[in-house]
Amino acid sequence: MKKIPIVSTVVSTVEAMQQACKQSNFSIISQQLQSYTEALAAFRYEMPEIKIIDFGDPSVHAEKCLKIVKDDPWLLFGGVIAITDSQEQKATLTQRKEPNFLFVLTRKEFEQYVAQIIKILNHHEHFLVNRGMSHPANDLEHGSFTSDTDPFEVMFYANLISTYLYNTDRVNEAERSAFQGAMMELLLNAVEHGNCNISYDEKTEWLKQGKDVLELIKIKRMDPVVGTKKVLITYDISPERTRITIKDDGPGFDWRSALDAPFEAGLHGMGIKMSQSFVKELYYNDAGNEVSFEVPNQKNSANLTPAILRDQETFHFNHLQVVCRQNDESNNLFYIRSGRYAVYVNNTLLTVLTPADIFIGEMAFLTNDTRSATIVSIGKGTLVKVPKMKFMKLIESYPHYGIFLSRLLADRLARQSRESASLKAELKALKD
């Protein structure tokens, strides 16, 4: 079961969250936190991937709750759904461009959409990850989302996917922002001009009257035909790149003219050109109701360093430089900031470690034994060294890191057991 904390004392908001979690036997449960103290303990020790914070409830000290996340973004980055009491407060929070915000909603919007949010999260738990608990960086990932013709839903998907790519170190902060911007523009085009069939001139006239285009979409969605249309979002993630395809149920449009047109500021109409500048390999199908784009994935680099390791000594390694040798007495722990590292046991290559593995030397560190392997850098790389006694003192001040390390090792053992069982099954099949 996934537990999502909601930091709020507002009865209607908490009840809406609890009711949403009870629907359709979801594997997500609600956890109400009524104070900063409760939030501090839950955030640090349970490390939830999604955190709902009520900025419209003064009794919970929302800014202090957000600071827990900001003080240690390596463990708790992103995944904050912010609730406000008014559109004005929502606008203020949105303008801050806080990278940890997954979404900002008024209370009315949250209570209206929370069932959709929980449904999306429940169906796509794969995108809810903690550091070190994600898929290995060399895995291929492929899947899809099917969204209603709903601006809220498509924007939530854009935020969810971009945050996932950042948390799994596929993109850095600047690339995440560009990816998110491009995806939002193309998804809103699929809703507005695709499924709702809103023309350029119709939107222009609507905006000239000072009206919000979301109201126009709402009117269009009242048409039963439009109400049944969907937006299909397909993702294809490889070690080298992430590819997104967006397909709507509309008739398409003249995308060639839009791509060839000069970039000119106006009421609207800049979305496609902006998206083209944000990403690479942007293509439409002939009809114009399907668009795809790619972003290159960064390799062998971590976006963030754990808060407790920021002041520790950093070492830079060149190609084939030895980090430590088998049977050495040293039991220092190394955090992998960048690079690849070959692991040799008795002169036999056992595996290659990358930032996705987070640490080097945790076994000798925890068992107080000699080094069980020789570690050699492959190409250039950077490690943060943490002497055992210093780390023990840090754990005393930040005990939740001890919990995280235990979870990390348990996850690795479980993964190794699954891989071992799979290998045994393959060998047995070959023998049979």
N, C-alpha and C positions, 0 to 999 in steps of 0.2 A: 504493500500500500504506500502511495505517495502522500505525504502530509504537507499541506500548504497553510502556513500561518497567516492569519489576518489580524493586524494590529488595529483594533477598533473597539469602542464601547457602544457604538450606535446600534441599537437593537435591530432596526430594519435592515441595515447593511449586513450585519453578522448572520441574521436569519436567512437573508437571500443567498449568502454564501453557503450556509449549511444545507439549505434546501437543494441548491444546485448540485452539491456533492452527493446527495442521497439519490439523485435521479439515475435510472438505468444501470444500477449496480456499478457505478464508476469505481475505479481503483484509487481514487483520490479522496482524502478526507480533510475536513476543515479543522484548523486548530486556532481557537480564539486566544489572542494575547491582549491583555488589558492595560499593560503599562510598559514603559521603557525597560524596566528591570526584567520582565518576562521576555521581552523581545531580545534583549542582550543574551540571555541564556539560550533561548531557542535558536537564534541566528548562529551563535558561535559553536554550540555543541551538536546541533542537528544539521547545520549547514544546508538549509532548504534551497532548492534551486529557484523557486518562486516565492516572493515575499509581497504580501499585500499590505500597504501602509496607508492609513487614513489621515491625510493631511488636513482634513476638515474637522477632525476631532482633537481639540486642544488638550484633552486629558491624557493622550498617549505620547505626547512629545515626538511628533513625526520626524522632525529634523534630526533629533538625537538618534532615532531609530535608523534613519538613512545614513548617519555618520558611522554606525557600526559597519555597514557595507563599505563605505568609502575608505574607512581606516584599513581595511584588509580586502581589497578587491580581488586579490588572487583566489581567496577562498569563496567570496560571496558576490563576485561581479555580476551585474545585470539582474534581470528577473524581478525587478520591483514594479508592481502595479500600484500607481498612486491614485488615491481617491480624493477629490476636492468637493467643497460645498457649493461652488459656484463656477460659472463659465469664466469669470474674471480670474479666480484663483487658478483654474485650469490653464488659462492663457499664460499666467505668470510662471507656473511650473514648467510649461512646455517651452517657453522662451529661454529657460535656463539651459536647455539642451543637455540635461543631466544624462551621461552615458549609461547609468544604471537603470534608468526608467525603461521598462518594456512598453508601458502604456500609461497615459494619464487620462482619467475619466472623472466626470462629475459623479456625485453620489447617485443621481437619477440614472445616468448612463450605466454605472456599474451594476446597480440593482436590475437594470433591464438586460444587460449583456452577460452577467456573470455565468448564467447557464451555458452560454455559447463558449465562454472562456474555458470553463471546466471541461466541456465536451472536447474542445480542441486539444487541451493539454492531456486529457485522458487518452485520446486516440493517437497522440504523437508523443508519448513519454520518452521516446528515443532522443528528443531534443532537449530534455531536461537532464543536464549532466553536471556533476561535480568534477573538479580537477582530479585527474588520474582515474576517474571512473568511466571514462568515455571509451569509444572504440579506438583501437590502435590507428596511428596516423596512416598506415599503409592499407587500411581497409577501403573497399569500394562501397559507397552508399548510394542507394537509389530508392526513390519513393515519390509519393505525390500527395497533394492536398486537394480536396474538392470544396470550393467555397461557394456560398450563395452570392447573389449579386448585391453585396453588402459592403460598403466602404469600411466599416469597422472591422469586419472579419478579415478582409484582404490585408488591411494595414497591420492587424495583429500577426498574421502569418509572416509579413515582411520583417517585422521586429523580431519575431521568434527565430526565424532562420538566420538573420544577420547576427543576433546575439549568440546563437549556437556556433556559427563559424568562428566568431571571436573567441568564445570560451574554449574551443578545441584548437586554437592557435592556427587556424587556416588563414585568417586575415588579421591585419593589425588594426589599430583604431581608425586611422585615416581610410583604409580600405573598407572597413566595416561601414563607415558613414557613407561612402560612395555607393557601396552595394545596396545599402538600405534605401538611399535616395532614389537610385535607379529602379529598384524593385517596386517601391511605392508608386512612382510615376507610371510605370507600365501596368501595374495592377489597377490603378484608378482609371487609366485609359480603357482597360478591358471592361470595367464596370460602366463608366460614363458613356464612352463612344461605341463600345462593343455591344454589351448586353442591353443597355438603356437606349442605344442608338441616338444619343444627343449629338446634334451636329455642331460644328464650330460656330456657325452664326447663331444658333439657338442658345448656346452657352454664353456667347458674347453679349447678347441682348439681356440675358438673365443677370449677368454680372454687372452690366451697366446700370441696372436698377438697384444695385447694392444688395442683392440677394445672395444667399449662400448656396453654392452648387449642390451641397448635400440635401437641401430641401427639394431641389429639382430631381435629384436621384430618387428621393423618397416618393415623390409624385409618380415618377415613371414606374417604380416598383409596384404600384397599385394595379398596374395592368397585369392580369393573370398570366399572360404569355411571358412578360419580362420576369415575373416572379418565379417562374420555373427554370430560368436560365442559370447556368453555373459558370464558374471560372476554375479551370484546372491548372494547378501549379505542380510542375514536375521538377524534382531536383536530382542531379547526378553528380556525386562528389567522388573524385579520384585523388590520389596523392598530388597530382599536378595542378588540378583546376576544379572549380565548381561551376556547373552549368545549370541554368534555370530556364525552364520553358513555361510560358503563360499562354493559355488558350481560352478564348471566350466563345460564347454561342452566338455572337453577332454576325452580321453579314460581311464584316471586314471594311477596309478603307484604303485610300490611295496613299500607302505608306511611303512610296518612292518620292512623291512630292514633298512630304513632310521631312524626310531625311535630307533631301537636296536643298531645301529652303535655307536661306541665311538665318543666323541666330539673331532674332529681334525681340526686344522687350515689349510686353504688352499685357493685356488682361490675362491671357492664357495662351496656350499653343506652343510653349517652350519645352514641354515635358520630354518629348522624344529626343530633341537635340541635347537636352541636359543629360538624359540617360545615355546617349551615345558618347558623351564626353566622360561619363563616370566609369563605363565598363568597356570591355573589348568584345569583338565578335558579336555584335548585335545584328540579328537577322529576323526578317519577317517571312512568313510563307506567302505564296502568291496572292491569296485572298486578303491577307492583312488581319486575320483574326487569331494568329498565333505568332508569338515573338519569343526568341531565345537569346540569351547572352551568357558570356563567360567572364569569370574573374580568375586570375592565377592564384594558386594557394602558396603562401609562404612555406618554406621547408625548414625543418630542424631549428626552429626558433620559438622561444616562449614569449608571450606578450607581457607577462607580469612576473614579479618575484614576490614570494611570500613576505608578508609584513615583518615577520620576526627575523628574516634573513637579509633585510635591506642593508644593514650596517656591517655585514660579514665580509671577509676577505674574498676578492674575486681573482681567479686565475685564468689566463688565456693560453690555450694550447695550440701548437702547430701540428701539422700532419705527422702521424706516427709517433707522437710524443707520448710517453708512458705516464698515466695518471697515478696508478698504484700497481704493485706486483703481488702475485699470489704468495701467500704465507707471510706477507709483511705484518708487522705488529700494529701498524696504524689502524685505527678504527674511526677516522674522520668520516663525516657524511658530506656528500657533494650534491648540490642542487644543480640540475642541468639547465642552463640558460640558453645555450645554443650548441649546435654541432652534433656529431655522431661518434659513438664510442664502442669499439669492438671489445667483447668479453671473451677472454681465453681461459680455459681450465685445462691444465696439463698440456699446454701448447696447442690445444684444439679450440677452434672458434666455436663458441656456444651460441652467441646472439649478438645483436647490435642494439645499443641503447640510444634513444633520442630524447628531446624534451618531453615527449609524450610519456616517458617512463618516470619523469620527475627527479628521481634520486639515483645516485650511484653509491653503493657501499652500505646499504641499510642493514644487510644481514650481519656483517661484522660489527656494525654500530650497535645493533640490538642484542646480539649474542655475546658481545665482548670477546670475540674470537679473532684469529688472524684473518687476513684477506683470503677469500675463497677463490678469487680469480684475478687475473691480470687485465687491466683496463688500458686500452690504447686509443688515442684519438684518431679519427678518420677525417682528414681535412682539419680546418681550423674550428675551434670551439671555445666556449666560455663556461666555467664552472664556479659556483660559490661554495667555498669550503667552510664547514661548520665543525670545529672540534667537539668531541663528545661532551666534555664537561660544560662547555659553553652552551651547547644545545640543551643539556639537562637543566641549566639555570633558566634558559629561555622557556622551557616547558613549564617550569614552576610559575613563571609570570603569565604564560599563555597555555594553560593546560588543555585547551581545546585542540591544540596541534597534536597532542598525544593521541587524542581520539581520532583525528584525521589520519595520522600515520598508521594506526591500527586498522582503520577501515581500508586504507590503501593496500596494506599487505594482505588483508583478507580478500579483497577484490582480486589481487594478483594471483593468490593461491587458487581461488575459485576458477579464474580464467585458465591457469595452467592445468588444473584438473580437467576442465572441459576439453582443452586442446589435447591432453594426454589420452582421454577417453576416445576422442575422435580419431586420433592416430591409431590407437589399438583396434578400433572398429575397422579402419581402412586396411590395416595389416591382416586382420582376421578374414576380411572379405577377399583379399588377394590370395590367402592360403586356401580358402574354400573354392 
